[in-house]
């Protein structure tokens, strides 16, 4: 009897070790790195934050030039209201803002090539991605408008599709 109990206990222990090892190996293959300093909610390091600030400052500069207001006034408005509300309040055409932003970003990309910060190939890739995003936005807008016209989608669904989630 004692021999059977020893065999059962040993079997349970071995099975426990095998299953825990399999679970650990499975979590490694799926990129489960929460215990190793990886935070999926973390939006990026210093370079991502730098790019975010540069984009925001560039937007402030563009709106400031287009509305003939100081950058501080525009920055304050953007903190109090959203981008859309500020653009509407200042009565500025969104397409004109996009065009001006694209122009300034192109200039910065070209300057980065001249400085040697990025290669010509990388600059082409950046500009191509910007163009693709612009085209996707336009196609999405056309599809939404068509869906509204033919009754395929409701106004509420169109608003949901057009709404851009805020990043915080």
C-alpha positions in Angstrom: 0.0 0.0 0.0 2.8 2.4 0.9 4.5 1.7 -2.4 1.3 2.6 -4.4 1.0 5.9 -2.4 4.6 6.7 -3.2 4.1 6.0 -6.9 0.9 8.2 -7.0 2.6 11.1 -5.2 5.6 10.9 -7.4 3.4 10.8 -10.5 1.4 13.8 -9.4 4.7 15.8 -8.7 6.1 14.8 -12.1 2.9 15.8 -13.9 2.9 19.1 -12.1 6.4 19.9 -13.1 5.7 18.9 -16.7 2.6 21.0 -16.9 4.2 24.0 -15.3 7.2 23.7 -17.7 4.8 23.4 -20.7 2.8 26.5 -19.5 6.0 28.5 -19.1 7.3 27.5 -22.6 3.9 28.3 -24.1 3.9 31.8 -22.6 7.4 32.4 -23.9 6.3 31.6 -27.5 3.4 34.0 -27.3 5.4 37.0 -26.2 4.1 37.1 -22.6 6.7 39.4 -21.1 4.8 41.1 -18.4 7.3 39.8 -15.8 10.3 41.0 -17.7 9.7 44.8 -17.7 7.5 44.8 -20.8 4.4 46.9 -20.4 1.9 46.6 -23.3 0.3 49.9 -22.3 3.6 51.8 -22.6 3.4 53.8 -25.8 7.0 54.0 -26.5 10.3 55.4 -25.3 12.0 58.7 -25.6 12.0 58.8 -29.4 8.2 58.2 -29.6 7.7 61.0 -27.1 10.0 63.2 -29.1 8.1 62.6 -32.3 4.8 63.2 -30.5 5.9 66.6 -29.1 7.4 67.6 -32.5 4.1 66.8 -34.2 2.1 68.7 -31.7 4.5 71.7 -31.8 4.3 71.6 -35.6 0.5 71.6 -35.5 0.6 74.6 -33.1 3.0 76.4 -35.5 0.8 75.7 -38.5 -2.4 76.8 -36.8 -0.7 79.9 -35.4 0.4 80.9 -38.9 -3.0 80.2 -40.4 -5.0 82.0 -37.7 -2.5 84.8 -37.1 -2.4 84.1 -33.4 0.5 83.4 -31.0 1.6 79.8 -30.6 0.9 80.2 -26.8 -2.7 81.1 -27.5 -3.1 78.2 -29.9 -1.5 75.8 -27.5 -3.8 76.9 -24.7 -6.8 76.4 -26.9 -5.7 72.9 -27.9 -5.3 71.9 -24.3 -8.8 73.3 -23.4 -10.6 71.9 -26.6 -9.9 69.3 -29.1 -8.2 69.8 -32.5 -11.4 69.8 -34.4 -13.0 72.4 -32.1 -10.1 74.7 -32.4 -10.0 74.4 -36.2 -13.7 75.1 -36.3 -13.5 78.0 -33.9 -10.7 79.6 -35.9 -12.7 78.9 -39.1 -9.8 77.2 -40.8 -10.2 74.6 -43.6 -9.0 71.1 -42.4 -7.7 70.3 -45.8 -5.6 73.4 -45.8 -4.2 72.5 -42.4 -3.4 69.0 -43.7 -1.7 70.4 -46.8 0.4 72.9 -44.7 1.3 70.1 -42.3 2.4 67.8 -45.1 4.5 70.6 -46.6 6.2 71.3 -43.3 6.8 67.5 -42.6 8.3 67.1 -46.1 10.6 70.0 -45.4 11.7 68.4 -42.1 12.2 65.0 -43.8 14.4 66.6 -46.5 16.3 68.5 -43.8 16.9 65.2 -42.0 18.4 63.7 -45.2 20.6 66.8 -45.6 21.8 66.5 -42.0 22.5 62.8 -42.4 20.1 61.8 -39.8 18.2 59.5 -42.2 19.0 58.1 -45.6 17.3 59.0 -48.8 15.6 55.5 -48.8 14.3 56.1 -45.4 13.0 59.5 -46.4 11.2 57.9 -49.4 9.6 55.4 -47.1 8.4 58.1 -44.7 6.9 60.1 -47.5 5.3 57.0 -49.1 3.7 56.1 -45.8 2.3 59.6 -45.4 0.9 59.4 -48.9 -0.6 56.0 -48.4 -2.3 57.2 -45.1 -3.7 60.2 -46.9 -5.1 57.9 -49.7 -6.6 55.5 -47.2 -8.3 58.4 -45.4 -9.8 59.6 -48.6 -11.0 56.2 -49.7 -12.5 55.6 -46.2 -14.3 58.9 -46.5 -15.7 58.0 -49.9 -16.8 54.6 -48.7 -18.6 56.1 -45.7 -20.3 58.7 -47.9 -21.4 56.0 -50.4 -22.7 53.9 -47.5 -24.8 56.8 -46.2 -26.2 57.5 -49.6 -27.3 54.0 -50.4 -28.5 53.2 -46.8 -25.9 50.5 -46.2 -24.8 52.3 -43.0 -26.5 54.6 -40.6 -25.4 58.1 -39.6 -24.4 56.7 -36.2 -22.2 54.0 -37.8 -20.7 56.6 -40.0 -19.8 58.7 -37.0 -18.2 55.7 -35.3 -16.1 55.0 -38.4 -15.0 58.6 -38.8 -14.2 59.1 -35.2 -10.6 58.8 -34.3 -9.7 57.4 -30.9 -7.8 59.8 -28.6 -4.4 58.8 -27.5 -3.5 59.6 -24.0 
